[in-house]
């Protein structure tokens, strides 16, 4: 016990000492890839509170989960630990450089430090085609698929020291060896830095064209803005979080895999109920279920919702009509088991494809965090979340409304119980007719919008640094 008291006293003393230099290569981990891994990131309440107060508070983006990545936590910790003067030097994931959800982080770094140096070493292999080749070699070889960057943060120092944001891109098509050779021949003073003035959005590179703020939005999540957009509803693609189980080129394989997983899940429900009875547990939680279940990933791919439902004793039921065609990748269709319980996130897709045989079509765009150029593809089936490789949005021609007694009708079109509704807003029709004449239809608006999105003039006119 005396040893523990001595170590504890030493740790408290060290925590009180000022730190002037922090150097490291923090890990990159936003969370476990599968619940079956049973390896969630540790929680740091105080550190996460600071992230919420700074990086999250300064972000204008809805989904801020990536701001709790391990390397972002390391940046926040170092920023707070440094005090009024010192240097932080990290080799990290480079996703913060232009990631949409990292706008709050970028704003804080520029605001909290006197000088910020960012050396983009590229190497992002979560890209494709020529873009992947332009990214060049991976700094850590096979150890990482992410872009890598050197980040140097300076606080305080001489009044004559450089101030502001300085950026350097190592260049296109460089091999890993070329990158390392170039780095070994440089230091902070010999690098040819480019002074960058961040814009009001927190963009460092690829700064957005402010004229886009005056364009009519394709869609708007806000209820008040929804009717002012072109499309009344839009949705992310289907995120199953278990593609290997619910997707396949063979419809029969989808049926077999899904039925097998459902059968195993229901066995687990019955087994857990028996376990709770034997233990006298009357109100089990999802955590209780998670500690008991069989994590064999050859039998099932678990997610958080499964554990919650299992704790409540909720069984799953196989429904053959849920096996439908999906637009999985560009020009590639697969069968999928489309179900709100067996898929992790269905978003608004059930409004757009409510039942097999009730057709719809639209176009899919790659997401705001995409690592490729803007892309748009017409699809006529349930779109996968990663049609283009990293998220996206589906803008449908129609939506469906389920009829009930409140509508005064028991059935919709073709006795399906649904009514098909036009997804182009009346406001969009009004604007188009004011500009192009009274003969413009909502079909015209849909197809002209899709055509316009393929125009080179639609892409940002501002070239990357």
Secondary structure, DSSP 8 states (H G I E B T S, - for coil): -HHHHHHHHHHHHHHHS---EEEE-----SS-S-GGG-------HHHHHHHIIIIITT---S--GGGGSHHHHHHHHHHHHSTTSEEEEEEEESTTTT-GGGHHHHHHHHHH-SEEEEEE-----SS-HHHHHHH-S-TTGGG--S-EEEEEEEES--TTS--EEEEEE--TT--HHHHHHHHHT--TTTS--EEE---TT--SSS---GGGGGS--S--SSHHHHTTSSBS--EE-BB-S-HHHHEES-HHHHHHHHHHHHHHHHHHHHHHHHHHHHHT-SS--HHHHHHHS---TTT----HHHHHHHHTT------GGGEEEEEEETTEEEEEE--TTTSSB-TTHHHHS-STT----EEEEE-TT-SS---EEEE-SEEBTTTTSS-EEEEESEEEEE--GGGT-S--GGGSSEEEEE-B-HHHHHHHHHHH-TT--HHHHHHHHHHHTTSGGGS-SS---
